[in-house]
Amino acid sequence: MVKKNFLVLIFFTFLPFQIFSQLDYSVSLEDANITAITEENNFLWVATYGQGVFRLSKKDGKWFNFSTKNRNLDNDLFYSIAVCKNFVWAGGNEGLYIFDRRKDKWTMRKFSLGGQFGNWIRSLCYDPDQDILWIGRFRNLTKLDVRRQVYKDIDLTKGSDPKTNTIKTIKLDGDSLIWFGTESGVHVYRKKKKIGQETWEFINNKKGFKQEGDAVSVNDFVFESGNVWFATDEFVTLKQPRFNVGGLYKYNRKFIWDKFSRANGLPANGVYCIERTGNYIWAGIYSFEKEQKEEYGKGLVLINRLTGKITPVDLNTLQTKSSTINTLYFDKKNLWIGTDKGLWKLGIENPLAVWTLKKDVKKNSTSNKRR
């Protein structure tokens, strides 16, 4: 691990003065393709595509790796991860990998419904209140009762659109809602519905998202008491110029939809991931090249969720090797930045920390962490 501490001079174009602040960061798992991050007690768990699963002990700063290289796991390609007291789950492209912490042993479960694509586990979310693991698959959603070890498959297909049943991301919204992002809209599950409410609600670009594009593909969520933020895919070609137009959407949970895109300050329209620290939203941005049909990372931006001001983050300051930000995770003290070339830990507990203002920053907080 490489740790850096030094003073950085930052120019805020929207402020009449300059700020000196200490930038505290460290680099881990260099060159690993980080796909998902979660935590449990004093451990951070990291899924990678190519190097298996890593566990960091926050007490002593030591990493442990489950991988084919270490002969303690028979797969290295993972997209998602979730954890509870007795189990760790990692989602691969061949099934769900399960680590029984009492037996210190990995096993794998395959799903029959959905065929081979049904075993591509793209998202995992553990709900501690109900002791339920939600398993987002390329085809179908699965609900695992952890205590009883009972799996239940759920088909969320709307109409004749199979992409509404292709789960990309799952997140808890407080103690009553769960959001499921798909390649064509979002499903909302009410754990505690009121009289007259439906248990499930579906929102797509015909009902929301400013009615833009042919479909909306959702990568990530961030929640506030009055708003939901959506990170969406950009996928546009010469033949389909409006297929997935991308952008970062903000929904007031009633009828108002706002959008951040290249048209009003983002470096590009694709958004891989988002995270909240206090009054700020962090977003990993990418662009989609129409002719080559390739994605290109465009770095990290910071958005003041109160004013809407967008500030690009200078990744050279962190000495990152890549501008492709796959995933973000805030543990109430540090922002973990997962790229396709390593994991960065940015300390932002101090109100004077980089990219924040003493006079308008509040005590950093986070809500509704996934997993």
Secondary structure by P-SEA (a helix, b strand, c coil): cbbbbbbbbbbcccccbbbbbbbbbcccccccccccccccccbbbbbbccccbbbbccccbbbbbbccccccccccccccccccccbbbbbccccbbbbcccccbbbbbbbcccccccccccbbbbbccccbbbbbcccbbbbbcccccbbbbbbbccccccccccccccccccccbbbbbcccbbbbbbcccccccccbbbbcccccccccccbbbbccccccccbbbbbbbbbbcccccccccccbbbbccccccccccccccccccccccccccccbbbbbbbcccccccbbbbbbbbbbcccccbbbbbccccccccccccccccccccbbbbbcccbbbbbbcccccccccccccccccccccccc
